[in-house]
């Protein structure tokens, strides 16, 4: 799954561990379904 720089930063914990865990789950779902999905991380 392709991520933007901001999404990668969230995944790496730049905005806290809770958001990082949520982003990890979203990435895992994206990889599972092997589709490009739009992540609405601004609602996290």
C-alpha positions in Angstrom: 0.0 0.0 0.0 1.4 3.4 -1.0 1.4 6.0 1.8 2.1 9.7 1.6 4.9 11.2 3.8 2.3 12.5 6.3 0.7 9.0 6.5 4.1 7.4 7.0 4.9 9.9 9.8 1.6 8.9 11.5 2.5 5.2 11.1 5.9 5.9 12.7 4.3 7.6 15.7 4.7 11.3 14.9 1.2 12.0 16.2 1.1 9.5 19.0 0.9 5.8 19.5 -2.8 5.6 19.3 -2.9 7.1 15.8 0.1 4.9 14.8 -1.8 1.8 15.8 -4.9 2.9 13.9 -2.8 3.6 10.8 -1.1 0.2 11.1 -4.5 -1.4 11.1 -5.6 0.6 8.1 -2.4 -0.4 6.2 -2.9 -4.1 7.1 -6.5 -3.9 5.7 -5.2 -2.2 2.6 -2.5 -4.9 2.1 -5.0 -7.7 2.9 -7.4 -6.5 0.2 -4.5 -5.6 -2.1 -6.3 -2.4 -3.2 -5.4 1.2 -3.1 -7.7 2.8 -0.5 -7.9 6.4 0.5 -7.2 6.8 4.2 -9.2 9.6 5.9 -6.6 10.0 8.7 -7.8 13.6 9.5 -10.7 12.0 11.4 -8.4 9.9 13.6 
